[in-house]
C-alpha cells in the first residue's frame, strides 16, 4: 500500500508521535512508554509513519531509534498554508460581526 503524508497526520496518535519526535530522537520503547495504548498499536503507527517517509529507524545494538524526517511534512504544511488567509479573513469577519452585535446590545 502506498501511503502519503496526509495519511500520516490523519490520526491523532501519529500527530502526537510526530510532535514527540520533533524535539528528540527516541527508541521505539521510549515512544511506546509515552502512550496508554499497546506496544503493537504504537508499532503499527510507527510503521505507517515510516512508510510515509516521516520517520526512519536506526538500529543501535538492540534498540531501534525513531528519527524524524521533517522535510517530508512540507507538502502538508504547504497545503494547509494555502487556506491560512481564507480562514483568517473568515475569522476576522466573524469577529467584526460579534463586535457589531455587542455594540448594538450595549446601546439598548
KEKE-3310 file (N, C-alpha, C; in steps of 0.2 Angstrom, whole numbers, plus 5000, padded with zeros to 4 digits):
npx = (5004:5003:5007:5005:5009:4998:4990:4998:4997:4983:4979:4977:4985:4997:5000:5003:5015:5023:5025:5031:5043:5049:5056:5066:5076:5070:5069:5060:5054:5054:5045:5033:5031:5026:5013:4996:4992:4993:5009:5010:5001:5007:5018:5012:5008:5020:5026:5017:5021:5034:5032:5027:5038:5041:5047:5062:5071:5084:5095:5103:5113:5103:5092:5080:5080:5069:5069:5065:5060:5058:5057:5048:5036:5033:5024:5011:5011:5012:5000:4991:4994:4990:4976:4976:4975:4962:4955:4959:4953:4939:4938:4941:4931:4920:4923:4921:4908:4903:4907:4899:4886:4888:4890:4878:4869:4874:4870:4857)
npy = (4994:5011:5025:5042:5058:5064:5054:5050:5061:5061:5054:5056:5050:5048:5061:5065:5057:5062:5075:5072:5066:5077:5085:5077:5062:5046:5029:5015:5009:5020:5029:5021:5021:5033:5033:5027:5016:5000:4992:4985:4993:5005:5002:4999:5012:5018:5011:5015:5029:5027:5021:5032:5040:5049:5046:5038:5023:5018:5006:5003:4993:4983:4992:5001:5016:5030:5042:5058:5064:5079:5086:5079:5083:5094:5095:5094:5105:5115:5113:5116:5129:5137:5139:5147:5161:5163:5157:5166:5178:5175:5172:5185:5192:5186:5190:5204:5204:5199:5209:5220:5216:5216:5229:5235:5229:5235:5248:5247)
npz = (5000:4996:5004:5010:5016:5021:5026:5036:5045:5048:5059:5076:5086:5078:5075:5088:5090:5080:5085:5097:5093:5086:5094:5100:5097:5099:5106:5100:5111:5120:5114:5115:5128:5131:5129:5132:5125:5117:5115:5102:5095:5094:5087:5075:5071:5070:5060:5049:5049:5045:5033:5026:5025:5035:5047:5050:5054:5065:5069:5084:5092:5102:5101:5092:5085:5083:5070:5066:5050:5045:5033:5025:5029:5023:5011:5017:5025:5016:5009:5019:5022:5011:5014:5025:5024:5019:5030:5040:5036:5036:5050:5055:5049:5056:5069:5068:5066:5078:5086:5082:5085:5099:5101:5097:5107:5118:5117:5119)
capx = (5000:5007:5005:5007:5010:4991:4988:5002:4994:4976:4977:4979:4991:5003:5002:5007:5021:5027:5027:5036:5050:5051:5061:5072:5076:5068:5069:5053:5051:5053:5039:5028:5030:5023:5006:4992:4990:4998:5015:5009:4997:5012:5022:5008:5008:5027:5026:5014:5025:5040:5030:5026:5044:5041:5052:5067:5073:5091:5096:5109:5113:5096:5087:5078:5079:5065:5072:5060:5062:5053:5056:5043:5029:5032:5018:5005:5012:5010:4993:4987:4996:4986:4970:4978:4972:4955:4952:4960:4948:4933:4938:4941:4924:4916:4924:4918:4900:4901:4908:4893:4881:4889:4889:4870:4866:4876:4867:4850)
capy = (5000:5017:5030:5049:5062:5066:5048:5050:5066:5060:5050:5060:5047:5049:5068:5066:5054:5067:5081:5070:5065:5083:5088:5072:5055:5041:5022:5013:5008:5026:5031:5017:5022:5040:5032:5022:5011:4994:4992:4983:4998:5010:4999:5000:5019:5020:5008:5020:5035:5025:5020:5039:5043:5054:5044:5032:5019:5017:5001:5004:4987:4980:4997:5004:5023:5033:5048:5062:5067:5084:5089:5075:5086:5100:5095:5095:5112:5120:5113:5120:5136:5140:5140:5151:5168:5162:5157:5172:5183:5172:5173:5192:5194:5184:5194:5210:5203:5199:5216:5224:5214:5218:5236:5236:5227:5239:5254:5246)
capz = (5000:4995:5009:5010:5022:5024:5029:5042:5050:5049:5065:5082:5089:5074:5076:5094:5089:5076:5090:5102:5089:5083:5099:5101:5094:5104:5104:5100:5118:5124:5111:5117:5136:5132:5127:5135:5121:5117:5111:5095:5092:5093:5082:5069:5070:5068:5053:5045:5048:5041:5026:5023:5025:5040:5052:5049:5060:5065:5073:5088:5096:5102:5101:5086:5086:5078:5068:5062:5044:5045:5026:5022:5031:5019:5007:5021:5028:5010:5008:5025:5022:5006:5017:5031:5023:5019:5037:5044:5033:5039:5057:5056:5048:5062:5075:5067:5067:5085:5089:5080:5089:5106:5101:5097:5113:5123:5116:5121)
cpx = (5004:5004:5008:5007:5003:4988:4991:4999:4987:4974:4980:4985:4997:5005:5006:5014:5026:5030:5032:5043:5053:5056:5067:5071:5075:5068:5061:5050:5050:5047:5033:5026:5026:5015:5003:4989:4995:5004:5014:5005:5002:5016:5019:5009:5015:5028:5023:5018:5031:5038:5029:5032:5045:5046:5056:5069:5081:5093:5103:5109:5106:5090:5086:5076:5074:5068:5067:5064:5057:5052:5050:5036:5028:5026:5012:5005:5010:5003:4989:4988:4991:4979:4970:4974:4965:4952:4953:4955:4941:4933:4938:4934:4919:4917:4921:4911:4899:4902:4902:4887:4882:4888:4882:4867:4868:4872:4859:4848)
cpy = (5006:5022:5037:5052:5064:5060:5048:5055:5065:5057:5055:5057:5048:5056:5069:5063:5059:5073:5078:5069:5072:5086:5083:5065:5050:5034:5021:5012:5015:5029:5028:5019:5029:5039:5027:5017:5006:4995:4990:4989:5004:5008:5000:5007:5021:5017:5012:5026:5033:5025:5027:5043:5049:5052:5038:5029:5018:5012:5002:4998:4984:4985:5000:5012:5026:5040:5052:5064:5073:5087:5085:5078:5092:5100:5097:5102:5117:5119:5117:5127:5140:5142:5145:5158:5168:5161:5163:5177:5181:5174:5181:5195:5192:5188:5201:5210:5203:5206:5221:5222:5216:5225:5238:5234:5232:5246:5253:5248)
cpz = (5000:5000:5008:5016:5025:5028:5036:5047:5051:5056:5071:5085:5085:5075:5082:5094:5085:5081:5095:5099:5086:5088:5101:5098:5100:5102:5103:5106:5121:5121:5114:5125:5136:5130:5131:5131:5120:5113:5103:5091:5090:5087:5075:5067:5067:5061:5048:5044:5044:5034:5022:5023:5030:5046:5048:5055:5059:5071:5077:5093:5096:5101:5094:5087:5081:5077:5064:5055:5042:5038:5023:5024:5027:5015:5011:5023:5022:5009:5013:5024:5017:5009:5023:5030:5022:5026:5041:5042:5036:5047:5059:5055:5053:5068:5074:5068:5074:5088:5088:5084:5097:5107:5101:5104:5119:5123:5118:5128)
residu = (UNK:UNK:UNK:UNK:UNK:UNK:UNK:UNK:UNK:UNK:UNK:UNK:UNK:UNK:UNK:UNK:UNK:UNK:UNK:UNK:UNK:UNK:UNK:UNK:UNK:UNK:UNK:UNK:UNK:UNK:UNK:UNK:UNK:UNK:UNK:UNK:UNK:UNK:UNK:UNK:UNK:UNK:UNK:UNK:UNK:UNK:UNK:UNK:UNK:UNK:UNK:UNK:UNK:UNK:UNK:UNK:UNK:UNK:UNK:UNK:UNK:UNK:UNK:UNK:UNK:UNK:UNK:UNK:UNK:UNK:UNK:UNK:UNK:UNK:UNK:UNK:UNK:UNK:UNK:UNK:UNK:UNK:UNK:UNK:UNK:UNK:UNK:UNK:UNK:UNK:UNK:UNK:UNK:UNK:UNK:UNK:UNK:UNK:UNK:UNK:UNK:UNK:UNK:UNK:UNK:UNK:UNK:UNK)
# end
